[in-house]
């Protein structure tokens, strides 16, 4: 069945009827993928960017800290949220050891990458010094200062920021999406992330032409990975019709997975309208809760095992496999 036919079928069926389908494949280049996230998703985005720097061209870190911040320890998360975090030079030394052992990509590739960071002045969950440490880590790791965008002046709470959707700017409350104004305009964080990573883009679509597709995550969810049975992907019409597309992985935060907040993140975080007009597939992988992960967080502190920050980590390799699958059509 042609990909356009699949999307037409999706439009005719309730979303639940589409749940068991495999993750579809489209044309594109896996070496042009990117990643962003909020909170635990932000820590995971930084982790993913460093580990897969050979193929991931940029990252957006919204209220998150540096690579390997918790150093494989649940108690380590306290300093990586409230501060003071570990010294970036210390964390970089660990990353260099991992790269030398082949557990992550060579760090030299980071000099070609672009990073967006954000900390709200009203965020009392992940404090600004932690995000400062992430900025310092990337600079020490070779990312030129001109390739790092860091916004830390908005009076925002702990949330993904949109121009109009969600809670008031200073809130820290479910679904952890806030609307903020900056310099007289709605702050379009998703657009700023994608434009910083990819450069000049077409204006975002005023109306979506593509579809949100629910897919089966089970083939990617190893035992103990705390991945949900289903994930989501936004598929622009151009991608469905065979044009070459890029992949952006958008990672929700703790207590922000679909089983908790419904479509708030995958439909309203702001990525889809930009993706629609710029041939970007937006992958929204989903966690679930478990005894080791009661809040449905991404693993940035080791609850899936000691390899969590390496390419062999259960969640890390699952995300890479999903992203690669999306652009694997011959």
C-alpha positions as CSV (number, residue, x, y, z in Angstrom):
1,X,0.0,0.0,0.0
2,X,1.3,3.5,-0.9
3,X,2.2,5.8,1.9
4,X,-0.4,8.3,0.8
5,X,-3.0,5.5,0.9
6,X,-1.9,4.7,4.5
7,X,-2.5,8.3,5.6
8,X,-5.9,8.3,3.9
9,X,-6.8,5.2,5.7
10,X,-5.6,6.7,9.0
11,X,-7.9,9.7,8.3
12,X,-10.9,7.4,7.9
13,X,-10.3,5.4,11.1
14,X,-10.4,6.3,14.7
15,X,-6.9,6.8,16.2
16,X,-7.4,3.7,18.3
17,X,-7.9,1.5,15.2
18,X,-4.5,2.7,13.9
19,X,-2.7,1.7,17.1
20,X,-1.1,-1.6,16.2
21,X,0.5,-0.5,12.9
22,X,4.3,-0.6,12.5
23,X,6.3,2.6,12.4
24,X,6.2,3.6,8.7
25,X,9.3,4.3,6.6
26,X,9.8,7.4,4.4
27,X,12.6,8.8,2.2
28,X,15.3,10.9,4.0
29,X,18.7,11.0,5.5
30,X,19.3,9.6,9.0
31,X,22.4,11.8,9.3
32,X,20.2,14.9,9.4
33,X,18.2,14.0,12.5
34,X,17.8,16.2,15.5
35,X,16.4,16.0,19.0
36,X,14.8,18.1,21.7
37,X,13.0,17.7,25.0
38,X,11.7,19.1,28.2
39,X,13.0,18.2,31.7
40,X,13.8,14.5,31.7
41,X,13.4,14.7,27.9
42,X,15.9,17.6,27.9
43,X,18.5,15.6,29.8
44,X,17.8,12.8,27.4
45,X,18.2,15.1,24.4
46,X,21.6,16.3,25.6
47,X,22.6,12.7,26.3
48,X,21.4,11.6,22.8
49,X,23.2,14.5,21.1
50,X,26.5,13.6,22.7
51,X,26.2,9.9,22.2
52,X,25.1,10.1,18.6
53,X,27.0,13.2,17.5
54,X,28.1,11.7,14.2
55,X,24.5,11.7,12.9
56,X,22.5,14.1,15.1
57,X,22.9,17.6,13.8
58,X,21.5,19.5,16.8
59,X,19.6,19.5,20.0
60,X,17.1,21.5,22.0
61,X,17.5,21.4,25.8
62,X,14.5,22.9,27.6
63,X,15.1,22.9,31.4
64,X,17.8,20.2,31.3
65,X,21.4,19.7,32.2
66,X,24.7,18.4,30.8
67,X,25.5,14.9,29.6
68,X,26.0,12.3,32.3
69,X,25.0,14.9,35.0
70,X,23.6,12.3,37.5
71,X,26.6,10.0,36.8
72,X,24.4,6.9,37.0
73,X,23.0,7.6,40.4
74,X,19.4,8.4,41.5
75,X,20.8,10.6,44.4
76,X,22.8,12.4,41.7
77,X,19.5,13.8,40.2
78,X,19.1,16.2,43.2
79,X,22.2,18.2,42.3
80,X,21.2,18.0,38.6
81,X,17.9,19.7,39.3
82,X,18.4,22.1,42.2
83,X,22.1,22.5,41.8
84,X,25.0,22.9,42.2
85,X,25.6,20.4,39.4
86,X,28.8,18.5,38.9
87,X,31.6,20.5,37.1
88,X,31.2,20.3,33.3
89,X,34.9,19.5,33.0
90,X,34.4,16.4,35.2
91,X,31.5,15.3,33.1
92,X,33.4,15.9,29.9
93,X,36.3,13.7,31.2
94,X,33.8,10.9,31.5
95,X,32.4,11.5,28.0
96,X,36.0,11.3,26.6
97,X,36.5,8.0,28.3
98,X,33.2,6.7,26.8
99,X,34.2,7.9,23.4
100,X,37.6,6.3,23.6
101,X,36.0,3.0,24.5
102,X,33.6,3.3,21.5
103,X,30.5,3.6,23.8
104,X,29.5,7.0,22.2
105,X,30.5,8.7,19.0
106,X,33.8,10.7,18.8
107,X,33.3,14.1,20.5
108,X,35.0,15.9,17.6
109,X,31.7,15.8,15.7
110,X,30.2,18.1,18.3
111,X,32.1,21.1,16.8
112,X,29.7,20.9,13.8
113,X,26.5,20.7,15.9
114,X,24.0,23.3,17.1
115,X,22.4,23.5,20.5
116,X,19.5,25.5,21.9
117,X,19.1,25.8,25.7
118,X,16.3,27.3,27.8
119,X,15.7,28.1,31.4
120,X,12.7,30.0,32.7
121,X,13.3,32.5,35.5
122,X,10.3,31.0,37.4
123,X,11.4,27.4,37.0
124,X,11.9,25.9,40.5
125,X,12.2,22.3,39.2
126,X,15.4,22.5,37.2
127,X,17.3,25.6,38.3
128,X,19.2,27.9,35.9
129,X,22.7,27.0,37.1
130,X,22.0,23.4,35.9
131,X,21.2,24.7,32.4
132,X,24.3,26.9,32.6
133,X,26.3,23.8,33.2
134,X,24.8,22.3,30.1
135,X,25.9,25.3,28.1
136,X,29.4,25.1,29.6
137,X,29.6,21.4,28.9
138,X,28.8,21.8,25.2
139,X,31.3,24.7,24.8
140,X,34.1,22.7,26.6
141,X,33.2,19.7,24.3
142,X,33.9,21.8,21.2
143,X,30.6,23.4,20.2
144,X,31.4,27.0,19.2
145,X,29.7,29.7,21.2
146,X,28.1,31.0,18.0
147,X,26.3,27.7,17.6
148,X,24.7,27.8,21.0
149,X,21.5,29.7,21.6
150,X,20.6,30.2,25.2
151,X,17.4,31.9,26.4
152,X,17.1,32.4,30.2
153,X,15.2,35.7,30.5
154,X,11.5,34.6,30.1
155,X,9.5,34.5,33.4
156,X,8.5,30.9,32.6
157,X,7.8,28.0,34.9
158,X,8.9,24.4,34.2
159,X,7.3,23.8,30.8
160,X,7.6,23.7,27.1
161,X,6.8,27.2,25.8
162,X,4.3,28.0,23.0
163,X,2.9,31.3,21.6
164,X,-0.7,30.6,22.7
165,X,-1.4,27.1,24.0
166,X,-1.3,25.9,27.6
167,X,-1.0,27.4,31.1
168,X,0.1,30.9,32.0
169,X,3.8,31.6,31.4
170,X,5.0,31.3,35.0
171,X,3.1,28.1,35.9
172,X,4.5,24.7,36.7
173,X,1.5,22.4,36.3
174,X,0.3,19.7,34.0
175,X,0.5,19.3,31.0
176,X,3.7,21.4,31.4
177,X,3.1,23.5,28.3
178,X,2.9,27.3,28.9
179,X,2.2,30.2,26.6
180,X,4.6,33.2,27.0
181,X,5.2,36.5,25.4
182,X,8.7,37.8,24.6
183,X,9.4,41.2,23.1
184,X,5.7,41.7,22.2
185,X,5.2,38.4,20.5
186,X,4.2,34.9,21.5
187,X,7.4,32.8,22.2
188,X,7.5,30.0,19.6
189,X,10.0,27.7,21.2
190,X,9.5,24.8,18.8
191,X,10.1,27.0,15.9
192,X,13.2,28.6,17.5
193,X,14.6,25.2,18.2
194,X,14.1,23.9,14.7
195,X,15.4,27.1,13.1
196,X,18.5,27.2,15.2
197,X,19.3,23.6,14.3
198,X,18.4,23.7,10.6
199,X,18.8,27.3,9.7
200,X,16.3,29.3,7.7
201,X,13.0,27.5,7.3
202,X,9.7,28.1,5.5
203,X,7.1,29.8,7.6
204,X,5.1,27.4,9.7
205,X,1.9,26.1,8.2
206,X,-1.3,27.8,9.3
207,X,-3.2,24.6,8.8
208,X,-1.8,21.1,9.0
209,X,-1.8,19.0,5.8
210,X,-0.3,15.8,7.3
211,X,-1.4,13.4,10.0
212,X,-0.4,12.3,13.5
213,X,0.1,8.5,13.3
214,X,0.0,6.2,16.2
215,X,2.5,3.3,15.9
216,X,3.5,0.2,17.7
217,X,6.6,0.8,19.9
218,X,6.8,-2.8,21.2
219,X,9.5,-3.9,18.6
220,X,11.8,-1.2,20.1
221,X,10.9,-1.7,23.8
222,X,13.4,-4.1,25.4
223,X,12.4,-5.6,28.7
224,X,13.1,-3.0,31.4
225,X,13.2,0.0,29.0
226,X,10.0,1.6,30.4
227,X,8.8,2.4,26.9
228,X,5.1,2.5,26.3
229,X,3.4,0.2,23.8
230,X,2.6,3.0,21.5
231,X,4.3,6.1,20.2
232,X,3.3,8.9,17.7
233,X,4.8,10.5,14.7
234,X,3.7,13.6,12.8
235,X,3.9,12.9,9.0
236,X,3.7,15.9,6.7
237,X,1.9,15.3,3.4
238,X,5.1,16.0,1.5
239,X,6.9,13.1,3.3
240,X,4.0,10.8,2.7
241,X,4.1,11.6,-1.0
242,X,7.8,10.6,-1.3
243,X,9.8,13.8,-0.8
244,X,13.0,13.4,1.2
245,X,12.5,14.4,4.9
246,X,14.4,14.9,8.1
247,X,13.6,13.5,11.5
248,X,13.2,15.5,14.7
249,X,12.8,13.5,17.9
250,X,10.6,15.4,20.5
251,X,10.9,14.0,24.0
252,X,8.2,14.7,26.6
253,X,9.1,15.3,30.3
254,X,8.2,13.4,33.4
255,X,4.4,13.1,33.9
256,X,4.0,14.3,30.4
257,X,3.7,11.0,28.5
258,X,0.5,10.4,26.5
259,X,-0.9,8.0,29.0
260,X,-1.0,10.9,31.5
261,X,-1.7,14.1,29.4
262,X,-3.3,12.7,26.3
263,X,-2.3,14.6,23.1
264,X,-1.1,17.7,24.9
265,X,2.6,17.2,23.9
266,X,2.4,15.4,20.6
267,X,-0.3,17.7,19.2
268,X,0.3,21.0,20.9
269,X,4.0,21.5,21.8
270,X,4.4,23.5,18.6
271,X,6.5,21.3,16.3
272,X,3.9,20.0,13.9
273,X,3.1,23.2,12.0
274,X,6.8,23.9,11.4
275,X,7.4,20.3,10.4
276,X,4.5,20.4,8.0
277,X,6.0,23.2,5.8
278,X,9.6,22.0,6.1
279,X,9.5,18.3,5.4
280,X,10.3,17.2,8.9
281,X,9.0,14.0,10.5
282,X,8.4,14.6,14.2
283,X,8.9,11.5,16.3
284,X,7.1,11.5,19.6
285,X,8.3,8.4,21.4
286,X,6.6,7.6,24.7
287,X,7.6,6.3,28.1
288,X,5.4,4.6,30.6
289,X,5.6,4.1,34.4
290,X,7.3,1.2,36.1
291,X,8.5,0.4,39.6
292,X,11.8,1.9,38.7
293,X,10.2,4.9,36.9
294,X,7.0,5.9,38.7
295,X,6.7,9.3,36.9
296,X,7.3,8.1,33.4
297,X,10.6,10.0,33.0
298,X,13.3,9.4,30.3
299,X,16.3,7.7,31.7
300,X,19.1,10.2,32.4
301,X,20.2,8.7,35.7
302,X,20.5,4.9,35.2
303,X,17.2,3.2,36.1
304,X,17.4,1.1,32.9
305,X,21.0,0.0,33.7
306,X,24.6,1.2,33.7
307,X,24.7,1.6,29.9
308,X,21.9,4.2,29.9
309,X,24.1,7.1,28.7
310,X,25.8,5.1,25.9
311,X,24.6,4.1,22.5
312,X,23.9,0.6,23.8
313,X,21.5,2.0,26.5
314,X,18.0,0.5,26.2
315,X,16.2,3.8,25.5
316,X,19.1,5.3,23.5
317,X,19.2,2.5,21.0
318,X,15.4,2.4,20.8
319,X,15.3,6.1,19.9
320,X,18.0,5.7,17.3
321,X,16.3,2.7,15.7
322,X,13.0,4.5,15.5
323,X,14.6,7.6,14.0
324,X,16.5,5.5,11.5
325,X,13.4,3.5,10.5
326,X,11.5,6.7,9.7
327,X,13.9,7.6,6.9
328,X,14.8,4.1,5.7
329,X,12.5,3.8,2.6
330,X,14.6,2.8,-0.5
